[in-house]
Amino acid sequence: MTLEARIGRLLTIGTYAGATALAVGVVAMLAAGLSPLDSAYPTFDPLALPGQLLALEPEGFLWLGLIVILATPVMRVVASLAGYLGRRERAMASVAVGVLAVIAVGIGVGAVLGIVGG
């Protein structure tokens, strides 16, 4: 299987998995009589996520879906980097490293400003 085909499969699986988790969370919310517009809904706590999923709580599935959807493009870049390194394509591997660096800086700036992880 080519690198492009593997990356395509990764993107497809990530998209379907994330969308499925989000759908399960929305259905669970509706079944529990919760409103997605409720401003008192819990914030993201990564340490609570496994317990929420085991307890089949809607917010666990919603957060999992969001994490998977957000991580899928990043994993595409990581898979590309691995493929380029395997092919010894240094220029493209450098581009992939640069993209990952930009993502890391964006996450860092977001964390400092309290946009993510706050």
Rosetta constraint file for C-alpha pairs under 8 A:
AtomPair CA 1 CA 5 HARMONIC 6.23 0.50
AtomPair CA 1 CA 6 HARMONIC 6.63 0.50
AtomPair CA 2 CA 6 HARMONIC 6.30 0.50
AtomPair CA 3 CA 7 HARMONIC 6.16 0.50
AtomPair CA 3 CA 80 HARMONIC 7.48 0.50
AtomPair CA 3 CA 83 HARMONIC 6.32 0.50
AtomPair CA 4 CA 8 HARMONIC 6.07 0.50
AtomPair CA 5 CA 9 HARMONIC 6.15 0.50
AtomPair CA 6 CA 10 HARMONIC 6.18 0.50
AtomPair CA 7 CA 11 HARMONIC 6.21 0.50
AtomPair CA 7 CA 76 HARMONIC 6.08 0.50
AtomPair CA 7 CA 79 HARMONIC 6.74 0.50
AtomPair CA 7 CA 80 HARMONIC 7.29 0.50
AtomPair CA 8 CA 12 HARMONIC 6.16 0.50
AtomPair CA 9 CA 13 HARMONIC 6.07 0.50
AtomPair CA 10 CA 14 HARMONIC 6.00 0.50
AtomPair CA 10 CA 72 HARMONIC 7.66 0.50
AtomPair CA 10 CA 75 HARMONIC 7.97 0.50
AtomPair CA 10 CA 76 HARMONIC 7.03 0.50
AtomPair CA 11 CA 15 HARMONIC 6.00 0.50
AtomPair CA 11 CA 72 HARMONIC 6.23 0.50
AtomPair CA 11 CA 73 HARMONIC 7.25 0.50
AtomPair CA 11 CA 76 HARMONIC 6.88 0.50
AtomPair CA 12 CA 16 HARMONIC 6.15 0.50
AtomPair CA 13 CA 17 HARMONIC 5.91 0.50
AtomPair CA 14 CA 18 HARMONIC 5.97 0.50
AtomPair CA 14 CA 68 HARMONIC 6.33 0.50
AtomPair CA 14 CA 69 HARMONIC 6.59 0.50
AtomPair CA 14 CA 72 HARMONIC 5.45 0.50
AtomPair CA 15 CA 19 HARMONIC 6.01 0.50
AtomPair CA 15 CA 68 HARMONIC 7.65 0.50
AtomPair CA 15 CA 69 HARMONIC 6.11 0.50
AtomPair CA 15 CA 72 HARMONIC 7.15 0.50
AtomPair CA 16 CA 20 HARMONIC 5.92 0.50
AtomPair CA 17 CA 21 HARMONIC 6.21 0.50
AtomPair CA 17 CA 65 HARMONIC 7.24 0.50
AtomPair CA 17 CA 68 HARMONIC 7.17 0.50
AtomPair CA 18 CA 22 HARMONIC 6.21 0.50
AtomPair CA 18 CA 64 HARMONIC 7.20 0.50
AtomPair CA 18 CA 65 HARMONIC 4.12 0.50
AtomPair CA 18 CA 66 HARMONIC 6.53 0.50
AtomPair CA 18 CA 67 HARMONIC 7.59 0.50
AtomPair CA 18 CA 68 HARMONIC 5.00 0.50
AtomPair CA 18 CA 69 HARMONIC 5.12 0.50
AtomPair CA 19 CA 23 HARMONIC 6.06 0.50
AtomPair CA 19 CA 65 HARMONIC 6.20 0.50
AtomPair CA 19 CA 69 HARMONIC 7.50 0.50
AtomPair CA 20 CA 24 HARMONIC 6.14 0.50
AtomPair CA 20 CA 65 HARMONIC 7.22 0.50
AtomPair CA 21 CA 25 HARMONIC 6.19 0.50
AtomPair CA 21 CA 61 HARMONIC 5.21 0.50
AtomPair CA 21 CA 62 HARMONIC 6.37 0.50
AtomPair CA 21 CA 64 HARMONIC 6.46 0.50
AtomPair CA 21 CA 65 HARMONIC 4.64 0.50
AtomPair CA 22 CA 26 HARMONIC 6.19 0.50
AtomPair CA 22 CA 61 HARMONIC 6.06 0.50
AtomPair CA 22 CA 62 HARMONIC 4.85 0.50
AtomPair CA 22 CA 63 HARMONIC 7.80 0.50
AtomPair CA 22 CA 64 HARMONIC 7.54 0.50
AtomPair CA 22 CA 65 HARMONIC 4.77 0.50
AtomPair CA 22 CA 66 HARMONIC 7.16 0.50
AtomPair CA 23 CA 27 HARMONIC 6.13 0.50
AtomPair CA 23 CA 62 HARMONIC 7.90 0.50
AtomPair CA 24 CA 28 HARMONIC 6.00 0.50
AtomPair CA 24 CA 58 HARMONIC 7.47 0.50
AtomPair CA 24 CA 61 HARMONIC 6.47 0.50
AtomPair CA 24 CA 62 HARMONIC 7.73 0.50
AtomPair CA 25 CA 29 HARMONIC 6.07 0.50
AtomPair CA 25 CA 57 HARMONIC 7.79 0.50
AtomPair CA 25 CA 58 HARMONIC 4.44 0.50
AtomPair CA 25 CA 59 HARMONIC 6.38 0.50
AtomPair CA 25 CA 60 HARMONIC 7.34 0.50
AtomPair CA 25 CA 61 HARMONIC 4.71 0.50
AtomPair CA 25 CA 62 HARMONIC 4.89 0.50
AtomPair CA 26 CA 30 HARMONIC 6.23 0.50
AtomPair CA 26 CA 36 HARMONIC 8.00 0.50
AtomPair CA 26 CA 58 HARMONIC 6.94 0.50
AtomPair CA 26 CA 62 HARMONIC 7.20 0.50
AtomPair CA 27 CA 31 HARMONIC 6.08 0.50
AtomPair CA 28 CA 32 HARMONIC 6.10 0.50
AtomPair CA 28 CA 57 HARMONIC 7.47 0.50
AtomPair CA 28 CA 58 HARMONIC 5.23 0.50
AtomPair CA 29 CA 33 HARMONIC 6.16 0.50
AtomPair CA 29 CA 34 HARMONIC 5.01 0.50
AtomPair CA 29 CA 35 HARMONIC 6.91 0.50
AtomPair CA 29 CA 36 HARMONIC 7.57 0.50
AtomPair CA 29 CA 58 HARMONIC 5.49 0.50
AtomPair CA 29 CA 59 HARMONIC 7.98 0.50
AtomPair CA 30 CA 34 HARMONIC 5.76 0.50
AtomPair CA 30 CA 35 HARMONIC 7.12 0.50
AtomPair CA 34 CA 38 HARMONIC 7.76 0.50
AtomPair CA 36 CA 41 HARMONIC 7.81 0.50
AtomPair CA 42 CA 59 HARMONIC 7.55 0.50
AtomPair CA 44 CA 63 HARMONIC 7.03 0.50
AtomPair CA 44 CA 117 HARMONIC 7.78 0.50
AtomPair CA 45 CA 49 HARMONIC 6.51 0.50
AtomPair CA 48 CA 52 HARMONIC 6.17 0.50
AtomPair CA 49 CA 53 HARMONIC 6.17 0.50
AtomPair CA 49 CA 60 HARMONIC 5.47 0.50
AtomPair CA 49 CA 63 HARMONIC 7.66 0.50
AtomPair CA 49 CA 64 HARMONIC 7.70 0.50
AtomPair CA 50 CA 54 HARMONIC 6.16 0.50
AtomPair CA 50 CA 60 HARMONIC 7.55 0.50
AtomPair CA 51 CA 55 HARMONIC 6.01 0.50
AtomPair CA 52 CA 56 HARMONIC 6.03 0.50
AtomPair CA 52 CA 57 HARMONIC 5.10 0.50
AtomPair CA 52 CA 58 HARMONIC 7.75 0.50
AtomPair CA 52 CA 59 HARMONIC 7.10 0.50
AtomPair CA 52 CA 60 HARMONIC 4.79 0.50
AtomPair CA 52 CA 61 HARMONIC 7.92 0.50
AtomPair CA 53 CA 57 HARMONIC 6.03 0.50
AtomPair CA 53 CA 60 HARMONIC 5.04 0.50
AtomPair CA 53 CA 61 HARMONIC 6.42 0.50
AtomPair CA 56 CA 60 HARMONIC 7.24 0.50
AtomPair CA 56 CA 61 HARMONIC 7.72 0.50
AtomPair CA 57 CA 61 HARMONIC 7.07 0.50
AtomPair CA 58 CA 62 HARMONIC 6.30 0.50
AtomPair CA 59 CA 63 HARMONIC 6.00 0.50
AtomPair CA 60 CA 64 HARMONIC 6.03 0.50
AtomPair CA 61 CA 65 HARMONIC 6.00 0.50
AtomPair CA 62 CA 66 HARMONIC 6.29 0.50
AtomPair CA 63 CA 67 HARMONIC 6.09 0.50
AtomPair CA 64 CA 68 HARMONIC 6.15 0.50
AtomPair CA 65 CA 69 HARMONIC 6.11 0.50
AtomPair CA 66 CA 70 HARMONIC 6.04 0.50
AtomPair CA 67 CA 71 HARMONIC 5.89 0.50
AtomPair CA 68 CA 72 HARMONIC 5.95 0.50
AtomPair CA 69 CA 73 HARMONIC 7.83 0.50
AtomPair CA 70 CA 74 HARMONIC 7.50 0.50
AtomPair CA 71 CA 75 HARMONIC 6.09 0.50
AtomPair CA 72 CA 76 HARMONIC 6.28 0.50
AtomPair CA 73 CA 77 HARMONIC 6.54 0.50
AtomPair CA 74 CA 78 HARMONIC 6.35 0.50
AtomPair CA 74 CA 100 HARMONIC 7.48 0.50
AtomPair CA 75 CA 79 HARMONIC 5.97 0.50
AtomPair CA 76 CA 80 HARMONIC 6.09 0.50
AtomPair CA 77 CA 81 HARMONIC 6.10 0.50
AtomPair CA 77 CA 96 HARMONIC 6.04 0.50
AtomPair CA 77 CA 99 HARMONIC 7.51 0.50
AtomPair CA 77 CA 100 HARMONIC 7.17 0.50
AtomPair CA 78 CA 82 HARMONIC 6.27 0.50
AtomPair CA 78 CA 96 HARMONIC 7.42 0.50
AtomPair CA 78 CA 100 HARMONIC 7.85 0.50
AtomPair CA 79 CA 83 HARMONIC 6.15 0.50
AtomPair CA 80 CA 84 HARMONIC 6.01 0.50
AtomPair CA 80 CA 93 HARMONIC 7.70 0.50
AtomPair CA 80 CA 96 HARMONIC 7.00 0.50
AtomPair CA 81 CA 85 HARMONIC 6.06 0.50
AtomPair CA 81 CA 92 HARMONIC 7.64 0.50
AtomPair CA 81 CA 93 HARMONIC 5.17 0.50
AtomPair CA 81 CA 96 HARMONIC 5.51 0.50
AtomPair CA 81 CA 97 HARMONIC 7.11 0.50
AtomPair CA 82 CA 86 HARMONIC 6.13 0.50
AtomPair CA 82 CA 93 HARMONIC 7.92 0.50
AtomPair CA 83 CA 87 HARMONIC 6.23 0.50
AtomPair CA 84 CA 88 HARMONIC 5.91 0.50
AtomPair CA 84 CA 89 HARMONIC 5.03 0.50
AtomPair CA 84 CA 90 HARMONIC 7.03 0.50
AtomPair CA 84 CA 92 HARMONIC 6.33 0.50
AtomPair CA 84 CA 93 HARMONIC 5.33 0.50
AtomPair CA 85 CA 89 HARMONIC 6.03 0.50
AtomPair CA 85 CA 90 HARMONIC 6.79 0.50
AtomPair CA 85 CA 93 HARMONIC 6.11 0.50
AtomPair CA 89 CA 93 HARMONIC 6.15 0.50
AtomPair CA 90 CA 94 HARMONIC 6.00 0.50
AtomPair CA 91 CA 95 HARMONIC 6.43 0.50
AtomPair CA 92 CA 96 HARMONIC 6.27 0.50
AtomPair CA 93 CA 97 HARMONIC 6.20 0.50
AtomPair CA 94 CA 98 HARMONIC 6.13 0.50
AtomPair CA 95 CA 99 HARMONIC 6.23 0.50
AtomPair CA 96 CA 100 HARMONIC 6.24 0.50
AtomPair CA 97 CA 101 HARMONIC 6.11 0.50
AtomPair CA 98 CA 102 HARMONIC 6.25 0.50
AtomPair CA 99 CA 103 HARMONIC 6.28 0.50
AtomPair CA 100 CA 104 HARMONIC 6.12 0.50
AtomPair CA 101 CA 105 HARMONIC 6.13 0.50
AtomPair CA 102 CA 106 HARMONIC 6.12 0.50
AtomPair CA 103 CA 107 HARMONIC 6.22 0.50
AtomPair CA 104 CA 108 HARMONIC 6.07 0.50
AtomPair CA 105 CA 109 HARMONIC 6.04 0.50
AtomPair CA 106 CA 110 HARMONIC 6.04 0.50
AtomPair CA 107 CA 111 HARMONIC 6.07 0.50
AtomPair CA 107 CA 116 HARMONIC 7.18 0.50
AtomPair CA 108 CA 112 HARMONIC 6.22 0.50
AtomPair CA 109 CA 113 HARMONIC 6.12 0.50
AtomPair CA 110 CA 114 HARMONIC 5.97 0.50
AtomPair CA 110 CA 115 HARMONIC 4.80 0.50
AtomPair CA 110 CA 116 HARMONIC 5.32 0.50
AtomPair CA 111 CA 115 HARMONIC 5.81 0.50
AtomPair CA 111 CA 116 HARMONIC 4.90 0.50
AtomPair CA 111 CA 117 HARMONIC 5.86 0.50
AtomPair CA 111 CA 118 HARMONIC 6.74 0.50
AtomPair CA 114 CA 118 HARMONIC 4.86 0.50
